[in-house]
């Protein structure tokens, strides 16, 4: 349970998640408050009749482009009075019903001088839970809000200044990279914005390569851009930059072959071999496995690939170490021959065992001399050799309201191997394609600690589940062709007085503030918790800097640097006014995942509930000047209870609803490793009405007109049988068509003459030559473009089996095992007024 969030940041490293949160009484059972969905609450205020909860938090963060100008900044006009008054408008949640914005929510803007603000870091890349930093830890403790950073450091950017220079200017004391928030004392000296040391400006830095002028160091790109990339000189290399190296490890047991996934992998690799990131040095290799491990000799000069089988899985070895990982350009024809023949090679196999552990050991041995990426495709529980696992899931406990067991690994084999991989600059990405329990809680360690990614396709089958197949194809194509960084490390620095402790994401912490990332990809997110170790009394602003050093697929050593500046404040009202409710929710989600594993799911649920109770109680007692009845919050936190309720109902944390253990664990993995913008859709889906799309308020992008329907609250109250509604949950979209939906929509968009002609299972919209069809397809296409993974589309009728999934996302409504939004608010009020 969450103890006052004060303790959070006060007791940094020594305190477990438990100390962070103080116990609070559990929420009442649904039967004890209110009534069933559809029944009215006679005592409720207008607008709450027959209702359940409010909903969605925004999706999409505002896009930001750097507007370089300016250099030496004045802080004289930085004052709390410039805070947006609307952020502190008092909201009574029990009376104001329609709080959810109808458009996507943007990140709050820090209260900084205009010249600083316009070059601050893009919030899609670098974001803080509090956009106004408290002067002291005691003030932070009093606010009961978590302090932390959320990062998307390797995000694909449309504009990224790249600097090539033999001299990278850094502070001689703390090694901070020069950035827009340093101050120049004169042309020859600059003061670090993190440790305040005065440094000399190198002679080379006096020349500006952009304007080709001399004597204006403050106009250099490094001082004009909060995000910048350096091509690093040789001193940033411990060894020559490694080549891009890709090793594919495929499960070829009977179960795997039956799913048909091998055909998809081989076909996509054939189509995208020339698009793998790399250069003339790129290496590739293949391992397959069932109860034995199979290697493939692809040495240049052979007439066809040679398969080498190692049956001694207890002491795995590489049969021909020099010919298994080969230069792609030199052996491309052999690789293509192998990919064409692999699907048939095991088509008749009856081998049911899986020696995943030995196959991973072999892959590690093969890649460890160079480093690189291992891509593992697994379809069942590993059954033989090291790392073998037994089923731990009891299907009868999937809907349990008690604590969930087996969220932690059954063996430390996969974590230990991942740490060995990390030490040799090897990352492991796991693709889990299965209809049975695979113990992702154990297997996931191989990716988590090696900075890899996890992909999960439950009930995968080429023929029986075409929508999963489509998603797998789209995801795999993106995976094979997206940008990648090798042998990377990331360090986060902050102004003196601030301290970073707990990290969240997929990585290994090499030292207190250095993350080891054998691979870094553009879809990975990270979070860190912070505390205030020394008072910031004499400071008007503080800065944070994330530096990512990596080797590009072309063999260049590069450093991507992001710097963010935030104001320091000395009043609770200013802290609350600067609260970023979406970032707070994202950080709490990561913390709650840790708490679920180290303590229990119920502790994590209580902790999240207490986070809301504590912050709202603090606001009521310490900020509000006039006490009045109701559940009062500042406008900037009006969605906080809704987001926390959404988390409590999310697959990772829900109880009382049937949830497969692997589904739950995968949701937890996602919460820990996704960038915030993707996370928010998982936590709080978005609902639109789409049977009446028009061009009012539409976006115009690249000659496309993209409708922008209003975002609706996640409640059955907002549905109508006369309409069609699109729900976006991040990885899945549902288009629910009401029984009495207009014939125009059915014919012009769905291509059917009437409702009864709508198929039970439909996963894509027909391309019809109608304005209505074009609008709907354009909207869905645009939503899909907002994320790197591919959300599948389910078009569902009123009586469709998938309707239950659709309705489970109606966060504001009550269920047999969970409170409605209004009931949750009553529970919060009861706890706060104790």
N, C-alpha and C positions, 0 to 999 in steps of 0.2 A: 504494500500500500504506500501511497506517496506521502511522505512526511512533508511538512512544510517545505515548499521548494526552496526555502531559505537554506535548509541544510544541504541541499543539492550542491550549491556552488561553494558553500562554506567549507565543506569537508571533502575536498576534491578527491585525490587518489585513494585515500583510505576508506572512503565510504562506499558501500555497495549501493545498488539501486534501492535497496530496502530503506536505507537511511534517508534516501532522498524523499521518500514519501511517507507520510504518516498515515496510520490506519484510519479509515473512515468506515462508518457503518455501511454494509452493502445496500445497494438500491433495493427498494421494496419489490416483491414479486409482482408481476403484472396484474395478478388478480386483486392485489390490495389497493390499487389506485385506479380510478377511472373504470371504463367499460370496454367492451369489444369494439373493434373498428366498425364504423358505421352507426354506432349508437351515439347519441348526443351527450354532451357534458352540460347539464343544466346550469352549472355555476360558472361555466367558462365565459370569458369575454367574447364579444362579437368577433367572428372570423375564426374562432377555434372550434365551432360546432362540428360534431361528427368527425373530428380530425385526429391526426397523430402528430408526427414531428415536422420541423422545417427542414431545409436541405442544403443543397449543394454549395460548396464553397467554390470559388472560381476555379476554372481550369485555365490554363493558358496564362502566362505572365506577360506583362507588357513587353513588347520588343523595344530594344534600346539601341540607338546607334551613337557612337562616340562623336562628339562635336569638338574636335581639338581646337583649343585656343589657349591663350592665357598661360600664366606661369606662377608668378609670386602672388600669394593670396592674402587677403586681409580677413582676419577673424573678428574685427571690431564689431560687426553688426550681427554676430551669431548670438541669438538669445532665445530663451524658451518662449518668449511671447510670439515668436513667428510660427510656432506649431499650428498645424491646421486645427482650427476650433472644432471642425466636424468630427475629428477623431475622438474628442472627449464629450461629445453630446451624450447625455444620459439616456439610456434605452431601458425601458421596463420590458423584459422578455416575456412576461406573462400577459402583457397587453398588446405589444406590437407583433403582429402575426407575420406580415410579409417582409421579412428582413433580408431574404436572399436576393442579391442583386440579379437583375435580369440579363446582365452581360458579364463577360469574364472579369474576374477580379484581378487587379494589378497590384504589384508590390507597393507598400507605402514608400513615400519619398522621404529620405532623411532630412531633418531640418538643418540644412547647411547653406552657407552663402551660395548664391547662384553660380558663381564662377567655379566653385568646387563641385557643386552638384552635377553640372552638365558634363563633367569628365569623370564622375564616379563610376565604379564598376557596374556592369550590367547585372541586375538582380537575377537574371536567368543563370548567371555563372557563379555569383558570390552573394550571399544573403545572410543577414543576421536576424536572430529572433527578436532582438530589440534594436530599433533604429536610433534610439537614444541610449547611450551607455551610462549606467549609474556611476556616480563618483566613487562610491564605496561598496564593499561587499555587504555591509549591514543594510544599506539602502536597497540593494538587490534582494537581500533576504526578506526585507519588509514587503517588497512588491510581490513576492511569491511567484515570479515568472522565471522560466529557464533562460539561461544565457548560452547561446551557442551559434555556430556558423553552419550553413549548408552550402556545399560546393558542387559545381558541375565543371570540373577544371579542364576537361579535354573536349568540351562541347564543340560540335561543328559550328563554325562561325562564318558568316558571309563576309565579314570584314575583319582581317587580322593583320595589323602592322607587323612586318618581319624585319628585323635589324641584323645586318651583318657587320660585325666590328671586331677588331682584334682586342679591344678593351671593353669589357662589360663593367660598368661603373657600379660598385657596391660599397656599402658602409664598411669601413675597416674594422669596426668593432663587432657589430651583430650580423654582418653579411647581408643586410637588406639590399635589394636591388633598387637603384634610383627610380623614382616614380613621380607622378604628378603632385604628390602631397608632401614632398620635401620642401625645404625653404632655402633659397639662395641668399647668403649673407652679402655676397657680391659675386662678380663674374668668376672668381677663382675658388670660392668656398661654398659648400652646401651642408645643411644640417639634416641629419637623418630624422625621419618622422617616427621611428620606432624606439631608438635608444638615445637620440638627441646629440650624438657625437657630431662634431664638425669635421668634415672631410674636404680634401682638396679636389678640385675639378681637374681631371687629367687634360693634358694639352689636346689630345685627339678629340675630346668631348666638346671642345670649343667650336668645332666645325659642325655645321648642320647639313647633313647630306640631302635633306629634302629641299631646303631653300638655297643650298649651296652658298651659305653666308657664314662668316666667322665672327665669334665674339658674343653669341647669344645662346649659351648652353640651355637656358630655360625654354628654348623653342625646339629642342631636340625631340624626336618622336617618343623617346623613353619618358619624357616629362610631360607629354601631351596626351598619353593614352594609358588608361588604367588597366588595359589588357594588351600585352605585347609579347612577341616571341623573338628570342635571340637565336641566331645560329652560333653555337658555342665553339670557342677555340679549343685547342688540344688539351689545355689543362683541365677541362671538364670531362676527360675520358680516362677511365682506369685501364682500359684496353681498347684496341681498335673497335669501332662500332660493329656490332654483330650483324650478320645478314638476317633478312626475314626468313624464319624457319617454321614450317607448318607440318605437324604430324597428326594424321587422322587415325583414330583408334576406334574400330567398329565392332560391335557385338554382332556375331553371325550365328548365334544359337537358333534353334528351331523357332522359338518365340519371336525373336527379332526378325527372322526372315518372313514369318507369317504376316507381320505388320506391313511389309512392303516398303519400309523406310529406306532400305539400302538402294533401291532403284532411284529414289528421289535424291539421295546424297550424291550418288555417282553421276546422275544426269546433270545436277546443278554444278558439280565440280567440273564436268566436261565443258559446260557452257561458260564457266567463269574462270577457267584456268589462267587466261590472259589478264584477268582483272584482279587477281590476288595482289594486294599491295606488295611491292618489292622492286628489285632491280635485277641486274644480270647475275647477282650472287644468290638469288632466292633458292632456298632448299625445301624439299617436300619428301614425305615418307608416309607409309601406310602400315598399320598393324591390324589384324583381325583376330578375334578370339571367341572360343566357346569354352570347352573344358581344357583346351590347349591354346597356345599362342602361336599365331602365324605371322611370319615376316615376309617381306617382298623385296627381292634383289632387283633393283632397277638401274643397275650400273650401265653407263653408256657403252654401246657396243654389243649388248645382248640382243638376240633376235626377238625375244619375248620375255615378259617378267618371270622370275623364278620364285616359287612359293617355298618357304622354308618353315617347317613345323617344329616347335619346341614343346615336347610333352611333359618335360620335367618342370612343372610349375612351382615346385618347392624351392628350386634354386635356379631362377630364371637367368638366362644369359643371351647375349646377342650373337647369333650364328656367324654373321659376316658384318662386323661393325662398320666397315668403310663403304658398304654399298647399299645400305638401307635408307640413309638420308642423303638424297642426291640433288644435284643442281637441276632445277626445273627446266631451264632452257636447254640444257644438254641432253636431258632424257625425256623430253616432253612426249614423244611418240610412245615410249614405253609406258609412261603414266597414263596416257589416253587409252592404250590397249588394256591396261589393268582395270581402269574405270569401266570400260565397256564389258569386260568379262566377269567382274566381281559379282554382280547380281545373280548370274547363272551358276557360279561356282558352288554356292551353298544352297541352291534352291531345293535340293532333295534331302537336306540334312535332317537327321532326327535327334541330333545332340541337343540336350536341354539344359546342360550345366553352363555356368558363367564364371569364368576365372578373371573377373575384372581386376582384382588386386595385382596378380602377377603381370597382367597386360600393362597396367599403369607403371609398375616397377620397370618393365622393359622399356616403356616409352621414356621414362625419366633417364634411364641409362643412355638411351639413344640421343636425347636432346641436351643432356647436361653439358657436353663440351662446348656447345654454341649458345644455348638458351633458345627460347622461342615459344611457340604455342602448341599445346596438345588439345585437340578437339575430340572428346570422347562421346560416343553414341551408345547408350545403354538402355536395354528394354526390360530388365527384370532384376530381381534381387541377386547379388553375387552369391554363388553357392559353393564354390571350391577355391582352395588356395588361400593365401593371406587375404585378409579383408572380407572373408565370407561372412554373410549375415543371415540371421533368422528373422522371420516375420515377428514383429512386435505389436502389430495393430490388432485390436479386438473390434471387429465391425459393430458389435453391439454397444460399444462405448462412443460411437461417433457423435451421437446427439446428447452425450452426457452433460449435465449441468455441474458436475464435479470437476475437480482439476484434471487436466489432460496429461496423460503420461507420455513418456518417450519422445519429448521434444529435444532432448540432448542425444549426442551420438552413442551408439552401442559399443563402439571401439574407437581408439585414438589412432588407428592405422592411417586413415585418410588425412587427418590433420597433420600427423608426423610426416607423411610423404609430401604433403603440400608445403610444409616448411622446408623440406629438403629441396623441393622444386624451386621455391622462392630464392633459396641461397644460390641456385645455379641459373637464375633469371629465366625460369620456366613457369608459365601460367597454364592452368588446366581449365578448359571450358567444358561444362557437362550438359549434354542434351539427353533428357530423360523422356523416353517414348514408351509408355507402358499402360496397360489396363489394370495391372496389379500393384500392390504395395511394394515400393522399392527402397524404403527407409532413406528418404532424402535427408533426414536429420543426420544420418551418418555419412552418406555419400557427399553431401553438400560441402563438407569440410575441405575436400580436395580443391574446390574452386574458391571458397571463401578465403582461405589463408594463402592462396597463390595468386590472388588478385584476378581470378577468373570470373566467368559469368555462368549463370545457371538458366537453362531453358527447360520448360516442362510442358509436355503434351499428354495429358491424361487421356486414356482410351484411344490412343493413336492407332489408326488403321487406314491404309490407302483407300480401300473400297468402302468400308463401313462408316467412316467418319471423314467425309470429303472436306468439311470446313476446317478440321484440324490439319489435314494435309495441305490445304491452301495456306494456312498460317505458317506451317513449318517451312514450306517452300519460300514464302516471302521473307521470313525471319532468316533463313539460312543464306539466301542471296545477299541480304544486307550484311550478315555476319561475315561472309567471305570477302566482300568488297569494301567494307567500311574502313576508314582510317585506323591505323593501329600504331601504338608506340611501344618500343621494346626497352628492356632493362631500365625502367623508370624508377625515380624516387620523387616523393613530394614532401615538401616541408612547409608548414604553416607558421608564420611569425606574427607577433602582435606587439603593440606598443608596450613599453616597460610598465609594469604594474598589473597587466593582464596575464593570465596563465591558461594554457590549454591542457585539459586532461584526457577525458575519454574520447576515443575515435569510433566512428561507425562506418561500415562499408566493407568491401572485400579487399584485404591487404594483409601484410604482416608489419607490425610496428618494430622497426629495426632499432630505434633509440627513442627517447621520450617524445620527440617531435618529428621523427623521420619515418615516412611510410614507404615500405618496399613494394613496388608495383612491377613485377616482371613483365606484365603487359598492361597497357592502359588503353581504354577504348572510349569512343565519344559518347557512349550511353551509360557510363558509370557515374553514380553520385556518391558523395561522402558527407558526413556530418561530424562535428566536434562539439564537445561541451567545454565551457570556459568558466573561470572564476576570476574574481578581482583580488589579487594578492596584496597590492599596495594601493592606497588611496590615490585617486586621479584628480585631486583637488585643484592643482595648478594647471590642469589641461583643459583646453576647450574642445579638442578633437582627439580621437585615437584612430589608429590605422591597423589594418590586417592585410597580410600579404601571403598568398599561396604561390609557391614556385614549383613547377613540375619540370624536372630534367628527364629527357627521354631520347631514345634513338629512333629516328623516323624509319619507315620501311625502305627509304632510299639510302640509309646509312649515314644520315646527318645527325649529329648530336645537337639537340635543340632544348631551349628553356622557355617554357611559357609561364608568364608572370601575371598574376591578377592582384590588384591592390584596391582596397575599399577603405573609405574614410567615413567615420561617424562622429556625431557630436557627443560631448559629455554633459550630463545634466545633474542637477542636485535636488530635484523635487520628484516625489512619487507621481504627481500628475503628468509630468513630462515623460517619465518612464512609460506610464500606461499609454500616453498619446502616441508614443513611438512603437508600440507593440505590433509585431507582424504576425497575425494570427495563423496564417498558413505555415510560416516557417516554424512557429512554436509547435503546431500540430505535427509537422514532419519530424522535428527533433524528439518530441514525446513518443511518437510511434517507434522510433529506433530504440529509445530507452526502454520502452515497454517490451519490445522483443527480447532484449537482454534479460529483463526481469522475469519474463515467462520461462526462460531457459534456466537461469540461475536460481530462481525461487519457485514460483508457480504462476499459472495463468491467472488465477484469482487475485494474486498479489498485484500483477500487472494491471488488471482491470480496475482494482481499487485505486492503484496509483494514478491512473489517468483521470478517474473521477475526482480524486482529491486535488489534482492539479487545477481543475476548474474551480472547485469549492474554495481552495486556499486563495487563489488570485482574486476571485470575486469578493470573498470576505475581506481581503486586504483593501480592495478598492472601496468597499462600502464603509469600512471603519476609518481608513486613513486619507481618502481622497474626497469623498462626498462631504460637502459642507452642510447640506440639509438632509437629514434622514427622513426617508419616506417609505411607505410600504411597497412591496413588489420585489422582483428579482432584477436588480439594477446593475447594468454594466456600461462601460464606455462604448461608444459606437464601434471603435476599432476592434473590440473583442466580442461584438454581438454574435459572431458565428462560432465562438469558441465552444459553447456547450453542444452545438449541433455537430461540429467536427469530432468532438470526443465521443458523442453518441454514435456517430458513423464508424469510428474506430472500434467501439465496443461491439458493433454489429458486423465488422469486417471479418473475412474468413480467418484471419490470423488470430483473432481474439474472441470470436463469438462462442457462446455456449448454448446448449439446448437445441441447436439446429444441426442436423446431420452434416458432418464435415469430415472428409477423409483426411487421415493424418498427413499424407504427403501434400494434399492441397493446402492444409493449414501451414505446414512448414515452408512450402514454396511462397505463400503469401508473406510469411515472416522474412524470408530471404529478400523478397522484392522490397519490403518496407525498409530494409537496412541498406539496400544498394542502388535504389532508383533515384534519379534526380527528382527534386521537389515537384517540378511541373508534371511528371508522370505519376508521381505518388498521389497527388491530389485527386486525380481521376479514380484511382484505386480506392481511395478512402471515401470520397463523396462523388459518386457518378453525376452525370449531367443529363437532364431530361428536356427534350424539346417537343413541341407539337409541329408536325411536318406535313399535315394534309392541306395546309393553307399557306404554304410558303409564298413569299412575294419578294420584290426587290427593295422594299422599304428598309433603309439602314444597311443595305448590302455592302460588302467589301468589294472593291475592284482591284484584283491582283493579276497582273500579266494578261490583260484582256479577258479575264474571267470575272463574272459577277457571282459572288458567293453569298447566298442568303444568310442572314443572321437572326434566326428566330430567337425569341426570348427564352431564357433559362427558367424552367419551372421547378417548384418545390417537389421533393421526392415523396409524394403522398398520393394515395388513390384518389384523394379529393380532386387532384388536378387532371385525372384521366377522364375520358369521355368515350363512350362506345360509338359516338358519331365521328371520332377522330382517329388519327394515326400518330404514334408517339415514338420518337427515337431516343433511346437511352444509351449513353456512352459510358462504359465502365473502365475504359482504358484498354484492356486486352480483348474485350467483347463488346459488340454493339447489338442492341435488340431493337427491332422495329416492330412494335406491337400495333396490330391493326384491329380496331374496334369492330364489333359485330355489325354495327349500323354505319360503318364508314361510307363516305360518299362514293357513288359509282364512278364519279369523275376520277378520284384518286386511284381506285381499284383498276380502272381501265387505262388511264393516262400514265400511271407510275408503275403499277404492278403487272399490267398487261393481262388481267383476268376480267371476264365479263361481270362477275358478281362475287360476293364474299364466299359462297360455298365452293367456288372454283379455285380458291387460294390453296396451294399445296400445304400439307402439314409440315413439310420440311423444305425450306427455301432459304438459300444462303447468298443470293446475289440478286440485284435489281436488273431487270432486262433493259437493254439500251433501246429505248423507244424514241422516236422522233417527235417528241412533244415537249413543250416548255416546262410542264410539271415534272416530267422525267429528268430533264436536264438539270433543273434546280435541285431536285432531291439527290441525284448522283453527284452533283458538284459539291453540295454540302458534305456528304459522307466522304467523298474523296479528299476534301480540304481538311476535315477532321483527322483522317488517317495520316495525312502529311505532317501533322503536328507532332508525331512521335516516331521513333526509330523502328519500333516493332509493329507488326501488322495485326490490327484488331479484326477478328472475323465478324461477319454480320449474320444474325439470325432473324428472319422475318417470321413472326409468330402470330398465330390466331388466338382468339380468346380461349379456346379449349386445348391449345398446344401444351405438351408436357413441359416445354421450356418456360411457360408462363410463370411457374413457381420460382424459377431463377430470377426472372424479371421482377416479380413482386418482392423477392427478398431484398432487393435494393431500394425499396421504398422505406428509407431510413426513418421518416417521420411517423410511420405507422407502427402500432403495437403488434407484437406477435405473441404466440403462446409463451415464449421464453424471454421476451425482451420488451422493455418499456417503449411507449410512444415518446415522441419528443416532448409533448406537453407534460406527460407523467415524469419524464426525466427532469424537466425544469422544476416541477413541484418537489421532487426529491432534493435537488440542489438547494432550493429555498429552505426546505426543512433543515438541512444540515447547516446552512449558513446562519440561520436564525437561532440555532441552539445556544 
